Amino acid sequence: MELKSIKKHLRPSLKRVPEEKENFFAMDDFYYEEISNLTQAGGWSVDFVNKKSYFDKQARRILKVPDTYIPTLNQSYLFYAEEHMQKATNLFFACAQGESFSAEVKMVTYTKEVFWAKAHGKPLKNEDGEIIGIRGVFQSIDDEKKKELQIEASLDIIEGHNKRLYNFAHIVSHNLRSHVSNLQLTTALFDTKNLDKDQTELFDNFSKIATNLDVTLKHLNEIVTLQTNVNKEKETVNVEEVYKRVISSIRQISIQNRVVYYTEFSEVEEFPYVSAYLESILHNLITNAIKYKHPDRDPEINIFTYEEDKKNYLVVKDNGLGIDLEKYGSQLFQMYKTFHNHEDATGLGLFLTKSQIESLGGKITVESTVGKGSKFTVQL
């Protein structure tokens, strides 16, 4: 239904409002005008009884109407973009039946310039509860809306790129795995007894290449798995239960390295999280603390939780080698970056840990002193 046809549905039984009361619709109140100037919001109203429409000064300025322009209900639809005319008509008609509205609509100035606006409207009733008109305000949000739409378009493009990258990584990590397995099987079955020295050296290099390729694919698969699990729903996780599972899985390593654990989870015992991620985070931080222990003392690892400013935190603190943050701080969580000579160092653990934490909206920070140890704080 078009706006110009709405007046056909207005109540014919309503008595005409005396002219001296028409200022109820005309918005010339000093305080209203001051607020309108401050908020840059234009006001409008429709008097159903006297069949008149009004624009205040801000509305006229925003819509760029001439001083001599007299608004009418029949022509009000002209101030809405064609694709939003029906939406505006529906809102206006519902308001005429007693339903207030608040919506974003595309409007058009008198000079045919399209802009986005935030519009509000509410019905006006007389002493008998009869709807005698509508009053509303609108405010240009064109700059904000255009920026919002640009951001949405950019996010759509990024999401598309991410999906394509994920699909590519999925193909690489899964389809190539079978070829790598075949290479490793071939090297395992190959008879090296009759090879001369040069051939043996060449075969050893070939075997190492196959092994390194397999390791790289495993790392890639871990990253792909991380991206796959980003949308997993959180559940209530008991941190002590997760900690016990991790410690049980590395029991032999802990015994061999004479690790002493100190824990305190009473302040924050449970929180919403992805259980598999928390287990991976604790496993990586604890095993790193053991891997990079100080040679002159047994490793001591403190693990505790706390709450601050309505946010939950998990801390893993050790007395190991420590990290030179001035030198390596910017590289600490990058892939394949290692800072100590250790045969098992891959430079992937902290990268995955940071990725898991950030995928759930958290962050990780580190404090460290060379020779004294490191402290990793995870905002969950």
N, C-alpha and C positions, 0 to 999 in steps of 0.2 A: 504494500500500500504506500503511495507517495504522500509526502508531507502535505502537499496542497489539497489532498482529499481528506485529511484528518478532520478539518473543521466541520465536515458533514456529520461526524460522529459526536460532536460536542453537544452538551445537554441544551435543548431548546427551551427548557422550563426555567433556566436561570434568569434572574432579574438583572437588568442592566445596572452596573455599578455607577453611582453618581460621579460626575466629572471631578468633583473635589477630592474624591478618594482614589483617583487614578495614579496619584503619586505613590501608591502602594506598589505599583509595577515600575514606575519611572525611577531609576536608580541615581538620585542626585544627592544622596546623603553624604555629608562631608567625610565622615569616618570611612564609609564604604569606599569613597573615591580615593582616599589616602591609602587604604589597604590595597586597592586595585592598582594604584601606581607602584606601590612597593613590590607587589607580587607579579606585576605585568600580566595580570589575569583580566580578561574581558568578561563583562557581565551581559546577560540577555534575559529577556522575559517575554512571555506571551500572555495576554489578557484574553481569555476565552469569551468573557461576557461582552466586553466592548470591542472585541475583534481587532485588537491592536497588538503590535510587537514593538519591543524596545531594544536598543543597543546602548550601552554606556560608552564613555569616551575611549576607554581602552579597547573595547570590542571594535569600535569604529576604526581605531588606529591599526589594530592587528589585521582587520579585514580590508583595510584601505578603502573604505567607502567614502564617497563625497559627503560634505557637510549637509547637503540638501537631500541625501538619500533617506527614504522612509522605509524601514523594514516591514515586510509583510509575511504572514504565514505561507501564502501561496508561493513566494519566491525563496523561502528559507532553504529549500533543497539545493539551490544554486551554489550555496556556500560549502558544499561537500563534494569531494572527488567522486567521479562516476562510480568507481568500484566500491565506495563506501556509502553511497546514497541509501541503499536498502538497509544497511546497518543503522544509519542515522534515523531513518524512518521508523524502524522497529523500536529503537530506544525512545524516540519522541512519543510514539503512539503508546508504548507501555507506561511512560511517565504520565501521559494524559489520563491513563486509567488508574494512576496512583502508585506506580513503581519508580522509585528513584534510580538513577544510574550513574556510573562512573566508568568511562571507557576511553581508549585511545582511538582516534579517528583521523582520517585524512580530510583536511578542509581545503577550501579554495578561496582566495581573496577576491575582491571585486574586480581586480586587475588580472585575474586568472592565474595567480601564483599558488601552487600546491604546497601545503605544509602539514606536518603532523601536529596534533593538538591533544591535550588531555582535557576531556570534557566531563562536567558534572551537571546533573539536573535533578530537580525535585519538584513534586507537585505542590501547589498552593491551594489551601482550602479556606472557605469562609467559616463563619461561626457555626453554621449548621453541618459542617463536615463535607460540604460539596466542593469538588475540585473546580476552582475558578481560573486556573492558569498554571503556568510552569515558570520557574525561575532557575537559571543556571549560570555557570561560569566556564570559561575555557582558557587554556593557557598554551602558548606555542611551546612544543618540545621538539621542534624540528631538528636542531643540532644534535641533541641527545639521542633522538630516535635514529637518525642517520648513522651516527657512530655505532649504536647498538646493532643496527642491521649490517654494517660493515664488519663488525666483530663476529657476528653470527656467520656471515659469508666466509670470513677467514677461517673460522673454526671448522666449517664444513669442508673447506679445501684441505686443511691440515688433517682432519679425520680421514678424508679420502686418501691422502698421501700415506698416513699411518697404516691404513688397511692394506694398501698395496705393498708397503714395506714388510708388513707382517706376513702377507701371503708369500712374498719372495723368501723371507727368512724361513718360513715353514717349509717351503719346497727344498731349500738348501739343507736345512737341518734334518729333514726326514728322507728325502730322495737320495741325497748323497751318502747317507749313512750306510746303505746297502753296498755301495761301491767301495767305501772305506773298509767295511767288514770283509769284503772279498779280497782286498789288498792285504789285509792283516792275515787272513787265512792262507793266502798264497805264500806269504813270507814264512809263516809257521810250518808249512808243508815242504818248503823248498829245501832241497838237499844241498848243503854247503860244503860237504866233505871234499869234493873234487875241485873247488874253486882255488885259484891262486891268490896271492896276497892282494893284488889290485882289485880282483873280482870280489874278494871278501869285503874289502873296504867299501866298494861300490854298493854291494848288497846291504851292508850295515847302514849306509846312508839312506838307501831306499827304505829300509825297515823303520828308521827313525822318522822319515818323512811321513810314512803311513801312520805311525803312532801320533806324531804331532798333529796331523790332520784330524785324527780321531778325537784328540783332546779339544781342538778348536771347535769341532762340530758339537761336542758335548757342551761346551760353554755357550755356543749359539743356541742350543736347544734349551738350556736353562733360561736364557734371556727370552726366548719365544714363549716358554712356559709361564714366565713372569707376566708377559703382556697378555697371555690368555686368561690368567687368573685375576687380572685387575678388577673385573666386574663381579668377582665373587662377593656374596653377601657376608657382612660381618656377623659374628655370633659372640655370645658372652664367653670369654676365655679366662681360665684361671691360670695366672702366671706361674704359680708354684708347680702346678701339674705339668705345664709345658717345660719348665726348668728341669724337673725330675726326668722327663723323657730325654732331654738333651744330655744330661749328665750320665744317664744310663747308657746312651749310645757311645759315649767317649770315655767309659769307665777305665779301660785299659790304658789309654793315653794319660788320663789323670793320675793313675797309680804310678806309671813309669816316670812321670815328671814331678811326682810328689806335690801335686797341686793342693792348696788349701782354699776352700770356698767359704765365703761369708755371705749370707743372704738375709734380706729383710723385705718382706712383701706385705706387711700388715697394713700399711697406709693405703695402698691400692692393691687389693687382692684380685679383682676381676675388672675387666673392661671389654667393650666391643671391639673385636679385631678378627683378622683371618688367622686361625690357629696355625696353619702351615707356615705362614709368613713369620709369625712370632717365633716359632721353633727354628726357622732358618736364620733369623736375625740373631737369636741367642747363640745358636751353634757357631755361626761365623765369628761373632765377637769373642766368644769364650775360647774357641780353638785358635784364633789369632793371638789371644793373650798367652796361650800355652806355647804356641809356635815361636813367638818372639819374646820368650822369657829372658830374664837377665842371667848370664852364666854364673854369677857369684851368689845367687840366692834362689830359694825355692819360690815358685810362683804363688802369689796370693791374689785371688780374684774376688772382688766385692760386687755383688749384684743386688740391687734394691729398686724399689719403686717409690714414687711420691706424687703428690698432687699440688699444683700451684696455679692460681688464677683459673680454676675450674678446668685445668688441663692435666692429663696424666703423663708421667714420665717414667722411663726405664733407664737405669744407669748400670754400665758395666765398667768397672775400674780395676786396673792391674798395676803391678809393680815391676813391669818388664823393661825392655830396652828403651821404650819411648820413641817419639818421632820428632824430627826437627821440622816444626810447622812453618817456620820462616822460610825454609828451603823447599819443603815438599807439600805445604798446606794446600796449595791450589791443585795439586795432582792427587791428593789422598784418595779420593773416591772415583778416580778415572780407571777405565778398563786397562788391564795389563800393566799397571804401575806398581812396582815393588820398591821398598826402601831399605830392605835388609837382605843380606845374602842368606838365603835359606832354600834348600833343595826343593821343598814343597810349595814355595811361593808361586802363585799364579797371577796375582794382581786382579782377581775377579771377585773375591769374597766381599770386599767393601763396596765395590761397584753394585753388586746384586743387592746387598743390604740396603744401601741408600735408595736404590730403585724401588725396592719393596716398600720401604717406609714412605717415600714420597707418593707412590701410587695410591696409598690410603690416606693421603692428606697430611702426613706428619713430616718431621724433619729430624736430621741427626747432626749433632755438633760434637767436636772433640777438643779436649784440652790435653796437652802432653808436654813432658819435659824429658829431654834426652838423658838416659841413664836412670830415671826415676819411675817412669811408667806413663800410662795413658788412661784417660777417662772419656768414655763415649756416652753421650746423653741422647736418648731417643724420645722425642715428643710423639706420643702415640696418637 
